[in-house]
């Protein structure tokens, strides 16, 4: 068995290896024996399931066709959050968990969502002609919501057009054109989200914003999305929006600052081309031209004038999270969470149903292990979130409602959103989980190569085994990491797929382009499920804080290259050194305890105590005051920065660079130094948590 696990197992039914065929035959024989001799018994499988053969069984019970069938069922109709079709999808997921004999429940919230009523766009060209531009997709069908930006204000604007590239602040500087009162058109790109595009346009005096995707294919698709600032229900910031609970009014200042003041709308690349190709004015800056696929040579303003109207409504809607619980046998009060959101802008084959299909298959495969007598050491919860597309609303409300228990009892949160977008393995995590990710990816067969593991294929790609960090607010891990301080992982195959948030994101697109044989779905499910098995069953949690210390040192080095000598990084360097010492001590303790695999009660108590310290470290990086102006975000190492192009870590320090541009030199140095001290204190708290001792 050890030799079997030393190399990747082919878990795909399309091209089975002789080894996996024999493993599948063995599993079927075991299941048959169990069914014959224990038909009505709850007795466990007579041969003990150890970690190695448990993982083998999990991988060997994969099925491409089963995952495909789940995806087909999930994409039969659009299921926008807060609508009746979304409720049908909720019932489907709940029924699946229940049919497997899993303990299930739901959590219901009332939240402010946003829906379109009508929109129109007319272009008036310099030759006197006018045309009503199409705002629908040929792939649209019954129930497909018209293209819109959720939480955009209603409004009508008639104005000249200006092209602003990606809509970043640096683009406005390079543009050198006054956009005040104009309608700006931006292309989606880089790390700049649509909400930031609208906010930046508003700051520069624009009257409205139109955003299009500048891809090579599917140029008649409209990318829907939300433009709200922050995440979670805007009417219950910091607490859960439960029925009968406190709710702010729409005119409350805390609510109003969450929404943009100028209307916005998605465009297709085809519609954008018809406008941009008619612009005059200054030529497009050379810096913008490299990846520009649109038919644009000048930036405006005008002479083309657009007449743009959008009418929408914000209204309260009921959303539901669905949970399946597998109770732990030895540490039922320690939780491993696997989460994926369920709602979609349209059919959502990639986003999010590829991840939902994977979650359903993990439930099926775990139920097989339960039938063979497996009981996880710690409790596993499968989480199906609602209303993620409106700003991670479902997961955020649940985190806010369960913050104390999450903070003290949660081992880790494992997120999968768009499980499969195309080729290439990608993963983000908090750094103490890096080693576990590398170990697990060595055990799963790569979906696109023969006799190669995910790890090997990933290592050979550009950037090698690059693990990203969770500073963005683009999926449900955000509230777990940035508000609750929970160690987390985010997994997906492929990136930047061309039908993102459009009506073309259908089962047919997935079957023809994204993953024709559903091999990548199986790979994601394998990695996701094995990560959870380790975190739920390993007697000592597989956390490596030496990796975290190395990452912090790297950030310190990068930061020193940005700062002048007036700002001292000595406090930061000292706290990182302290954290590194604590990490080394914990690693040595962990290795010694692993050698003591006995039933000795005192050893078990020492393992439990070490695990508690390993779990709590991430919460040390939280600061009660949060980021300045965005207090909900508490994490001082990973979180959204107002200037993410400069730093994707230490968001408070990054923000201080931006804020300090309009103040005196002395105030600038003091502001940056204060944020350096805040991060230093956070790292010191984390080191103290890892040591588990008072000062």
FIGUGU-428314 format. One record per residue: x, y, z of N, C-alpha, C in turn. Coordinates in pm, whole numbers, plus 50000, padded with zeros to 5 digits. Each point is the difference from the previous one (the first is absolute). Layout:
XYZXYZXYZ;...
// end
This chain:
500834987850000499175012250000500855012650000;501144999650072500885011650003500535003249861;500354989449923500515002249865498915005749909;498764995750021498895005249919499875015150020;500075004450123499805014250028501235008349967;501134993549969501215007549970499965006649865;499104995549914499875006549870498535003049974;499695009449910498615004149980499154988649947;498764999850045499054989949955499125005849892;499794992849894499125004649892498564998650047;499345011550021498664999750055498945003049895;500354998949873499085003949894499464987749929;498694999749984499374988449939500244999549849;500445011349941500184999949855501254992449957;501085000950078501254993449965500564993150123;499364989550049500454993850123501324992849982;500895001350100501224992249999499704986250056;500844990249973499794986750057499925000450152;500815008650061500005000950145498655004650052;499485011149944498735005150051498864990549971;500104992549889498974990149968499934989550110;501144995250043500024990050107499515005950132;500345013050023499515006250123498495001150000;499445004049883498545001149989499344986450020;500604989549939499464986450018500024996250148;501115003350068500114997150142498915007150079;499775012949969498975007650070498624993849979;499714996349875498704994049970499824986850074;501084992250008499924987350075499735002650147;500685010350054499805003550141498545004150024;499515008749909498615004650014499024988449989;500274990849907499114988449984500014991250123;501204997850054500114991850121499245006550115;500195013150013499345007250108498484999449986;499515001549875498564999949978499384986550031;500744989149968499484986450022500014996250147;501135003050066500164995050136499565009850108;499835012749963499555009850100498865008449942;498924993449948498975007649929499225009650087;499784996950125499215008850087500775003650126;501284998649993500815002250118500745013249990;500215006350113500835011950005501444996750036;500314987150000501364995950036500995005349898;501195004150043501005005549908500594989149913;500675004349894500704990749913501034992450082;500084986849986500834992050089501495003249996;500545005249888501415003749993500145014850031;500855003850097500135014250036500435008449879;499425011749989500375009249893501075009450052;501254998349956501045009450038500045011449900;500845009950029500045012249918500324997049855;500954990749977500454997349864498914993649916;499384989150049498994993649916498705007949996;499775008650100498845008949996500125009849884;501185005849983500225009249891499924992949865;500524987749995499924992149876498554997449962;499204996350100498594997449974499285012749954;500325011250064499365012649960500305003249854;501264999149961500385003249863499394990149901;499914987350039499574989649908498504999949977;499245007150081498545000349982499575012249918;500945006149930499655011449914499224995249878;499265009249941499214996749880499765012649919;500615000449881499805011449910498525001749966;499354989049968498615000749954499075004650112;500304996250124499165004350112500095015150020;501225005449997500175014550013499315007149885;500124994549879499335006049883498505000350020;499454989550059498544999650021499575010450102;500825002050104499685010650095500015013649931;501015002449918500105012949933498825002249905;499614989649930498855000949911498755004350078;499764993850114498815003150079500075014350056;501185004350038500155013350060499845011349898;500174996949871500005010549897498784999349907;498974993250043498804999049916499325013549982;500145008750098499375013349991500885010050075;499885012949969500725010150077499534999750146;500865004150092499604999950142500645011750074;499525011849965500445012350065499495000450144;500855003950093499645000250142498725008050024;499164994950089498775006850036498834997249910;500184991349898498924996649908499504985850025;498844996649945499444986650019500884989149939;500585002149879500934989749949501184997650093;500465010450070501074998150097499544991350115;498735001550040499454991550106499944985449955;499714997849870500014986349947501404993850011;501035007949971501374995050010500354997150146;499525008350091500204997550143499424986550038;498784997449955499344987250034500754988249939;500575001849881500774989249936501224996350084;500755010050044501194997550080499624993750135;498975005450063499554994750128499554985549987;499254997149894499524986349976501164990349978;501045004649929501164991549975500684996350132;500255009850085500634997250129499144990450083;498705002550001499104991750079499964985749948;499994998349868499934986649941501214991550034;501115006450035501214992750037500034996650148;498965003850070499924997050143500795009750086;500395011649945500775009750075499075009050082;500495004350115499265009450083500005013649931;498845005649972499925012549924499195010550074;500285012549969499195011050050500255012249912;499185010450016500155012349923500085011950095;500565010949952500025012750072499425010649907;498955006850045499255009449916500265014450044;500175008849900500255014250028499145008649908;499775012250045499375010249916501075010249964;500185002549872501075008849955499515009049889;500665011549985499675009449895500734996049872;499244995749899500574996549870499545010449898;500474998749877499775010349899499684993449866;498955005149933499564994149874499705010949898;500134996949869499745010049896498515000849964;499575011749957498655001849946500065002749850;500855009549959500125003049858501325007249975;500454999749874501205007349962499975002749850;500725010449958500095003149857501295007649975;500494999049876501245006849962499915003949853;500065012949974499945005149863501275008049971;500604997349885501215007249958499655010249893;500475012350015499835010649902501385003249942;500184997149872501335001449937500165013849936;501255003249965500335013349948499375002749864;499644989349925499375002149869498515002350009;499485001250122498585002550021499154987650015;500574988249981499254987650014499914995850146;498984992050030499794994650135499674985249990;500344992650104499674985750003499744995850144;498934992150017499724993950130500864987550012;500874999750098500964989150014499394988350077;500274987649958499394988350066500584997750139;499144997050096500404997350138499544986250045;499884990949904499624986250030500964990649928;499994987450042500894989949943499214989949918;500584995249890499324989749922499824987050076;500834997750105499894987750078498935000950107;499425011950019499015001650104498764991549975;499444994850106498794991949991499045003750111;498954992250021499045002950106500685000950136;499715010650072500545001450134501375006250009;500675002649887501335006350003499835014950028;500605004750108499875014150036500735008649897;499435011549968500645008949904501335004850057;500965003449915501295004850049499845012550087;500675000150114499945011650090501104998950103;500215010850075500885000250115499145001350125;500044989950085499235000550124500485011550087;499055007150060500205011550088500395012749927;500014999849865500155012549927498775008750026;500185013150018498835008650013499305001649866;498715002850004499285003249877500435013949953;499875002249869500355013249949499985000649850;499955012149946500065002549857501105010249974;500884996949905501135008849970500145001249849;500155012249951500345002249860501305008149999;501074994049944501315006650009500974993949898;501095007149979501064995049914500724988350068;500694992149917500664987950048501505002050009;500614994050105501464999650014500414985650032;501044995349931500544986750028501105001450106;499904992050109500925001650114500794987250029;500204991849898500774987750015499384991150109;500774996350105499474991650107499285008050109;500015013049988499285008350097500735001850131;501314997650001500805002050122500385014750014;500425003950118500415013850022501185003449908;500934991049983501145002549912499565001849855;498904993449960499485001849863499475014049979;499355005650101499515013749988501175009849991;501084997150073501175008749993500644999449861;500124987849946500594998449868499105005649891;498694999650024499035004949902500175015049974;500145007650108500195014449987498795007249945;498794994350017498775005949948499035002150115;499335011350000498995002750101498734992049968;499624990850090498834991549975498775004950075;500095011550061498885005250079498745001249914;498924993750048498725000449929499904990449884;501074992349971500004990749887499564986050042;499644991949900499804985750022501324993149965;500594992950096501274993449974499764985249968;500814994949908499974985749967501344994050041;499944989250079501204993150048499944985449959;501164994549979500074985649974500394992750128;499424988350020500334991950116501434994849986;500745000150110501344994449992500785001250127;501034991750014500865000350117499254996750126;500435006050111499404997450130498985010750039;499685008849907499135011250031498554995849978;499224998250105498634995549990499075010849952;498794995749959499065009749941499585010550101;499884996350128499645009850102501045010950012;501294996049994501085009850007500025008849876;499664994349883499935007949876498955011050015;498844996450052498925009850016500385010550104;500594995750110500385009350106501035010049949;500994995249924501045008949948499425009849897;499074995249917499355008949903499225010950071;499324996150107499225009750078500925010750059;501154996050052500965009550058500535009749895;500084995449876500525008449892498925008249930;498774999550052498945008649950499174994449886;500164987249965499224994149893498524999550038;499135000149899498564999750024499444985949998;500694990749932499544986149990501184991549953;499894986850019501084990849964499424988149924;500684996349891499684987949925501254991349997;499864987050033501154991050011499794988049909;501044996649923499904988649910501194990750018;499844987449959501084990350002500694999849864;501335002149999500735001549874500694986949960;499244989149999500574987149963499984997649850;500654988949961500084996749857498744992949951;499314993250090498834992149961498785004350079;498824995149959498735002450069499805015050023;500225007949893500005014450012498605006150002;498984991449996498635005150013499394996650136;500854996550098499534997350136500125012250089;499075001550095499975011050096500344994650138;501025005550063500434995250132499255007250111;499034993150059499285005550113500905000250124;499565006750104500775000450124499475010950091;500535000550123499545010350091501075010950015;499585011950037500925011350016499915005950141;499534991950095499925004650139501395000450062;500215009350091501265000850074499884991550126;501014991950025499954991150115499214987449968;499854991450100499294987449979498974997850111;499074990949975498944997250096498805008949978;498924997150072498775007849989500265014450044;499775009849913500295014050038499125005350113;498874993550025499105004750106500344994150137;500934990450004500404994250129501524998750006;500725011249993501474999549995500594995950134;500594988050005500634995250123499154990550080;498734998549962499134990350068499134993149896;499414988950038499234992049904498615005949978;499564999749874498685005249965498924989550020;499714996950125498994989750030498615006350006;498994991949979498615004550005499715006050137;499495012350001499675006650126501165007050066;501214999249939501175006350059500145014449956;501045006650051500235014049966500365001349852;499465010449938500295002749860500075015149979;501065004749939500135014349973499055004049887;499715013049993499165005149892500825003149877;499325000649885500695002649874500675013749997;499515009350078500585013550002501045001850109;500294989450075501035000950103501355002849936;500825008550063501275003849940500934988049982;499924990250092500824987949987499604991849878;498745000649964499504992649883500345007549873;499775013049999500215008049879501444999449951;500974999550092501394999949957500414986749937;499134989950010500304987149937499685000049851;499195009849954499534999949861500625011449920;500274997449871500505011049914498925010549977;500435011849961499065010949976499735002149851;500764993349913499775001449856499604986449943;499124999849899499554987249944501094993349917;499904986949991500954992349920499284988349935;500694993849904499364989749919501084991549933;499814986949985500934992149919499705001649852;501034999249917499874999849855500634987249946;499554995749885500734989649928501165006649925;501004992149965501135005349924499545005049863;499014993549941499485004249869499385013950009;499165002250103499375013150017501065010550032;500964996550085501075009550034500785004049876;500304990249912500745003049877499285010349915;498674998649990499235009249915500065014350051;500215001650131500125013450058501445005049992;500934991650045501395004350011500635003149865;499584992849896500575002349867499615013649943;499015006550063499525013049949500585011950075;500894997550097500505010950082501105008049929;500085012650034501085008649953500885003950117;500515012349997500835004850108501414994549995;500654999250117501394995750008500134985249966;501144995949944500214985949970500144991750128;499714987149990500154990950113501474999750043;500305001950129501404999450045500664986749963;501285000749969500754988149958499944989150106;500015004050129500024990150108498754991350001;498915004749938498744992750004499854990249884;500835001349900499714993349873500394985349996;500914995650087500544986649991498954989049997;499085000150097498994989450010498625004749955;499945011449931498725005849961499464993249874;498834993850012499404993049886498855008149940;499565010150068498875008149951500425008649882;499015004049922500235008649884500015014550045;501035003850074500095013450053501385005749970;500035012149944501285006649971500105013550070;498855005550042499995012850070499144998750127;500245008650098499354998650130498825009650021;499795009849909498935009650020500505012250076;499135008350059498554998250009499315001349864;499004991749982499185000149880500814997849873;499455004549886498775008149989498714992050024;500124986750011498804991950023499385003350135;498675001349998499245002750122499114987950028;499954995850126499144988950040498855005150085;498864993949979498845002250086499764987050075;500324999950129499984987750080498975001350112;499154989950013498994999850106500014986350068;499995000250132499854987550077499015002350113;499074990650014499065000150111500094986550071;500245000450130500084987750078499295001750132;499974989350078499395000750132500814991850100;500095005150120500594992650111498844995250087;500004987150032498904994950081500484988650089;499274998150109500334989450094499654986449938;500894990550021499794986549948500434989950105;499414988149992500364989150090501084991449935;501084997550072501064991449949500224988750101;500524988749951500204988350086501354993549975;500734997650108501194991549996499604985950039;500604990049935499704986050026501254993150053;499834991650102501144993450064499754985050014;501074992149981500014985850033501124997850100;499694993150109500944998750111500374985350019;501314997450005500514986750034500705001550134;499384994750104500465002350137501324992950027;500915007050066501284994250037499854990150114;500834989650000499904989550101500815003150126;501145006949986500865002650115500045014850038;499925008849902500015014450026498825006449926;498784996950042498845005349928499875015150007;500725006350094499935014550015501095007249922;500654993249907500965006049908499484997949859;500005010549919499264999849874500905002749879;499814992049896500625002349870498875003349903;500055011749938498915004949915500414999649854;499134994449915500175000449854498855008149944;500285010649925498935008849955500055003449852;498815002049944499835004349861498685007549992;499945010649920498705006949987499164993749890;498715002050009499034992849916499325009249899;499905012850030499265009349913500835003749879;499335003649890500695003549876499285011549931;500775007949922499365010749923499114994349891;500444989149937499164993749896499964985050029;500474991749905499994985450020501134995650092;501105007249996501074997950096500684986549994;500314994949880500654987049992501395000550063;500775010349967501315001850063499815006250138;499355011350003499885008250120498555000550046;499664991950103500874992150087499754984849989;499194995749901499484986450007501064989249982;501145003549935501084990249995500484996950142;500055010250085500374997850140498904993150078;498735003349971498904993350069499964985249965;500234996849872500034985949958501114992650074;501145006450017501114993950075499624997950146;499315009750060499574998750139499024988450016;499064998749906499044989050004500724986549987;501044999749917500724987449983500844996650122;500565010050066500704997350126499034994150102;498795005550006498994994550091499734985349968;499864996949871499754986149959501144990950041;501225004449976501164991650027500264998750150;499755010650076500114998950145498944990350055;498825000049939498954990950048500394985449978;500754997349892500524986449978500974996250111;500895009450034500954997350108499284997950133;498965007850025499224998250122499364986250003;499534995449884499414986649992500994989050029;501285002749979501054990150027500555001150142;499415008850079500395000850140500865011950036;500325008549903500825011850031499225010150082;500665005450101499475011250075501135010150015;499835011949951501105009650010500295003450146;501245002850027500415004150134499305013050039;499995009649906499375013050023498755001449911;499155009350032498765001949926500275006949866;499374994949895500075005949867498655006149967;500005012349951498755006449957500135004149854;499074995249917499925004049860499035011849991;500465011349946499245012650004499655004449858;498735002249973499545005049871499435014050022;500765010249955499655013950030499055005849896;499235009850042499085007349911500485014449984;499595006449890500195014349975501455004450004;500924991449958501415004149991500195010649895;499264999149889500195009349890499645014450037;499265001750106499625013550044500965005550105;501144993550018500995004650096500194990450116;500144986949968500244989750103499005001350115;498735002349968499015003250103499714988050089;499714988349942499624988450081501094995850097;501224998749950501104995650087500325010650105;499945012749962500345010750094498995000750114;498714998949968498985000350106500214988650098;500344988149946500204988350087501255001850086;501085005249943501225002450078499725010150111;499295010749968499695010150101499144994150112;499084991249965499114993950100500734990050088;501044993749947500684989250072501455003550035;500305012850014501385004550008500764994150119;499384999150115500714995150119500324985149986;499034992049961500264985749983501004997449888;499885007649891500954998449891501425002950047;500165010850074501325004150042500674990350094;499224992950081500594991250100500014985349960;499224996249898499834985849973500304995749857;500205009349908500184996449860501464997349969;500274988449941501354996449958500385007649873;499144999349898500305006549872498745000849917;500025009349904498935001149901500604997549862;499404990649923500494996349868498965004249897;500355009649915499055005949906500254995349858;498914996949929500064998049855498835007849942;500285008849906498975008149937499824994949857;500745005849907500034995049862501004988449995;499554988050027500924988650009500784998249871;499305001549886500664997749871499655011349904;501035007549959499855010549900500764996749873;500934990450011500874996449888501214992650052;501104999749924501194992650042500855007650102;500794992550077500935006050094499475000250141;500814994950095499604999550141500425012850070;499085005850076500265012250076499484998150142;500735005650095499574999050139500495012250075;499195004650093500395010650093499804995050141;500785005150095499834995450138500675009650096;499704998550127500825005850104501224990950014;501195005650028501254992549979500224987650086;499344998650115500254988250082499474987249934;499215001449893499444988449930500774996749872;501075007349970500754997649876500524985749991;500624995250106500604986649997498954989349977;498855001450061498924990349981499545000049855;499875011749939499595000849860500994992649911;501285002250022501024993549918499944984850017;499794995450123499924985650026498794993849930;498855006350011498784994349944500034999849848;500525010549938500015000549854500924989549939;500884994350079500844989049952499234986849991;498844999350061499234987650007498884999149897;499765011049929498875000549906500535000849858;499434991949912500414999449860499665013049928;500965005149924499745011949919498984996749892;499015008549978498944996849903500415001549855;501105006849974500365003149861501314993649955;500584991250084501264993549965499974985550045;500734991749928500094985850034501064997850108;499654992050100500964995550101500735011450069;499305010850023500575011750067499015004550107;500525004350115499135005050105499655014649976;498985004850070499675014249996501215008350041;500704995550102501195007050048501055001649890;500304989149928501045000449898499625009149884;498754999149956499545008649890500005014650043;499565002550120499975013550058501425005650011;500954991750044501395004450015500625003849866;499574993249894500565002549867499415012349933;498905005350053499345011749941500785012750033;499655010949934500635012950029499805003650146;501095003250066499915003650142500154988450094;500044987749947500184988350086498844998250095;500304994150117498954997550100499685012950074;499465009649927499695013150057498674999650074;500035003050128498785000750081499675014650024;498825004049956499585013950015499525002550143;499825012650033499515003750132498575005449991;499314999850113498565002750001499715014350045;500525009749923499795014150032498795005949927;499504993049899498885005249923498664997850070;498975005749942498644998250054499124994449888;500534989849932499334994849882499354986450019;499954994950123499284987650025499764998550149;499384988950038499494998550137501064998250107;501264998349963501054999350101500205013450069;499545011049939500335013550049499605001950145;498784996850037499565002450138500714990850098;500344987949956500694990750090501415004950032;500735004349899501385004550021500025014250057;499355009249933500225014250024499155005750114;498984992650043499195004650111500134990950122;500074986849975500024990450112501384994250028;500965001649908501334994750024500074984950000;499364993649901499994985449989500994995749892;500914990650027500874994849893499154994949884;500355003649877499134997149886500784996549875;499304993149909500534996249870498935002749895;500415004049880499105002149886500614992749880;499234991049935500524991249895499195001849872;500694999649883499285000449873500914995849886;499394995649891500714996849876499685010649896;501055005849939499805010049896499695013650058;500105010449915499675013650044499575008449880;499225010650032499585009749897499284993349883;499014991850030499274993549891499105010149929;499824998549868499405010849920498515002150019;499294990450062498555001650013499595003750143;500945005350076499795003750140498795009250017;499064995750083498815007850036499105003349881;500114992449893499155002249883499014988549986;499055001549908499034989449974500634988149928;501255001549954500694988949934500634990350100;499985003450128500574991250103499024988650027;499974990549908499004989350001500684986350004;499194989850020500524986349999500674997049867;499425004649890500584997349868501395006249987;500195012150054501335006149992501014991550078;499594995450119500914991750079500344987049927;498994993449944500214987149934500795001249871;499925011749937500705001949872501365006850016;500155008550102501215008250010500714998750135;499275001150108500635000950132500614987150049;499264989049984500464987050053499194988849935;500274997149872499154990649925499854986250064;501034995050067499934986750062499845000850152;499835011950052499795002450144501154994550084;501184999249939501194995450073500495010550099;499915012849961500445010650091499075000950121;498714997649978499084999550114500434989350100;500384988349948500424989150087501275003750076;500935006849931501255004050065499745009850114;499175010249976499685009750105499354992950118;499054991149970499314992850107500984991650080;500974993849930500994991950069500865008350094;500505011349951500845008650085499195005550118;498815005049972499135005950103499674989850109;499594988149956499614989850096501164994950083;501184998349940501164995350075500495010450100;499975012649962500365010550095499134999150126;498704998349979499084999250114500254987550082;500314988649935500274987750075501215001750091;501055006349950501175002450084499645009050119;499325011049973499685009550105499024994350102;499154990749955499024993950090500574988150076;500984992849944500444987450058501404999850058;500915008649952501364999850054499965003450149;500684992050080499955002350145500615013450037;501045004149927500565013450015499735007849872;499475011850012499615007749882501215002649910;499844998049868501125001649907500275014649964;500295008150102500315014149981501515002150010;500555008549915501435002850000500195015150009;500305004850119500165014550018501405004949965;500944990849975501295004149946499785006349862;499084994149920499665005849869499435014050016;499185001950103499395013150024501075010250035;500964996050086501085009150039500835004149879;500284990449913500775003149878499245009849911;498684998349992499185009149919500035014150057;499885001050133500045013250063501345006849978;501084992350005501325005849974500115005049857;499424992649906499985004449861499255013349986;498875001450069499245012449995500815011650058;500704997350108500815010450061501085004849904;500614990649928501055003749904499445008349887;498834996249950499385007549890499595013950047;499505000750122499575012950053501195009550017;501144994650041501185008550021500465006649870;499704993749887500375005949871499095011649960;498845001050065499035010549966500125012250090;500524997950122500005010750098501335007450003;499935012850033501235007550019500504997850142;501175005350030500634997650129499325007350115;499055008549969499305007150107499034990950076;499614988949937499114990450065500844988150047;499874996650126500774988950056499214986949993;500624989749942499414986749998500564991150111;500755006050092500584992150109498934992850083;498885006650037498974992750077499474987949923;499825001649870499484989149919501014988649993;501265003449979501054989749991500104992250130;499915006850115500114993350129498814990850025;498805004449965498824991550023500034987849908;500475001549878500124988549909501044990250053;501085005350054501024991250059499424992250118;499225006750082499344993350113499064989149950;499245003349896499074990149943500764988049944;501135002449935500804989149943500504990750109;500455005650115500454991750112498844991450052;498835006150016498834992650049499604989049902;500095003049871499664990149897500954988150006;501305002850018500984989250009499754991450123;499715006250114499704992550121498774991149982;498955005649939498784992249977500264988549904;500825002349899500314989449904500784988750068;500945003550086500744989750073499084992050092;499105007050069499054993250088499094990749920;499565004749885499134992049913500694987149957;501265001049959500744988249955500184989950112;500265004750121500174990950114498694992750032;498905007449997498714993950032499584989849894;500375002549876499654990549895500684986550020;501135000050067500704987650028499374992350115;499085006550071499374993650116498564996049968;499834991949895498664995549958499544988850091;499665003450124499534990150096498625004150050;499424991250078498685002850059500145006950135;501205004750030500275006750127499165012650011;499255001250109499095011450018500785013250007;501174999850064500775012450012500495004849864;500354990449910500425003749865498845006349925;498824994150013498815005549934499715014150049;500175002350129499755013350054501015010149945;501264995949986501015009049946499735003149852;499524990049926499645002249860498835009849989;499014998050085498835008849998500435014450032;500885001650098500465013450037500785006449885;500864992249935500755005349886499065003849886;499024991449971499045002949893499245013050026;499625002150127499285012450032500865012249970;501294999250032500895011249970500165001949850;500134989049927500155000949854498765006449936;498834996950055498765005649946499865015050026;500505004550114499725013750043500955010549942;501114995649941501025009549955499435010349902;499224995449903499505009149896499215011650059;499324997350112499215010650062500885010750063;501274996650025500925010150052500235011449901;499844997349872500235010249897498815009749987;498934997550075498845008949996500235011950092;499435011349962500045012050082498585004850021;499645002650125498625003650031499535012449925;500905009449974499625012349931499904998249849;500534989049946499924997449857500795010049917;499784999649870500675009349909499335013750009;500785010449992499455013550012499005002949890;498785003850038498945002849905499274987549954;500514988350035499374987249964500174990550118;499385003750112500264993250127499584985450001;499094996249909499554986049998501154990749967;500945004449918501164991849963501045001050111;500214988950071500805000050122501434994949981;500274992649894501294993349983501045010049951;501155000750068501015009949964501104994449910;499954987149970500954994249905499354997949864;498794994649999499304997449875498645007050001;499775008249898498745007049990500035009349881;498865005649963499945008849883500715013250026;500825003849904500735012650010499395010149905;500035012650039499515010549910500995002749887;501204994550013501025001749896500684986449979;499214990349949500514986349989501124998749897;500165009949914501084999249902501365001950068;499995006050118501255002250072500334987950088;499034995650081500194988850091498764991250000;500184986750008498864991050019500094993350137;500675006650094500104995550138500095012650087;499884998450132500015011350093499095011249949;498704997549989499105010049938499965013350072;500184999950133499995012850072501195008649962;501184993849985501185007549958499815005149858;499464991449913499755004049862499045011849994;498944999550080499035011050003500665013050045;500964999050093500635012150052500815007249893;500534992649900500685006549889499035009149924;498804994749974499005007449924499505012250077;499724998050130499475011150081501015011150018;501304996549999501035009850035500365009549886;499334998849885500365008749886499525014350019;499025002150087499425013550013500325006550134;501014994750072500355005750130501485003650001;500445006350106501385004650009500964988150012;501285002749977501014989450005500064993650138;499935008250104500044994550136498804991250030;498825004749958498794992050021500044987249918;500585000949880500114988149914500854989250067;501155003950050500904990450065499324994150124;499325008650078499344995350123498884990149969;499245002749893498894991149964500514986349958;501044999749917500564987249956500624992750118;500735007450085500654993750116498974993850094;498885006850019498944994550086499494986749946;499814999049869499514987549942501064988950011;501285003849990501074990150021499944994550142;499785008850096499884995650139498794990950019;498885003349937498794991650013500264985949949;500644998849884500324986749946500974992850092;500975007250052500984993950091499324994350123;499065007550056499284995150118499164987849966;499404999849881499214988549958500864987549989;501195001349942500904988549986500474995350138;500225009450090500364996350138498864992150065;498745004349979498854992550057499964985849944;500254998749870499984986849938501114991150058;501185005850022501104992250060499644995650141;499365008750077499584996450136498974988849998;499075000749903499004989349988500664986849967;501035000349916500684987749960500774994050119;500585008550083500694995150120499014995650107;498855006650005498994996450099500345004250141;500845010250014500435004350133499745015050018;499825003950127499875014250032501385006550002;500045012949974501285007250007500395002350145;
// end
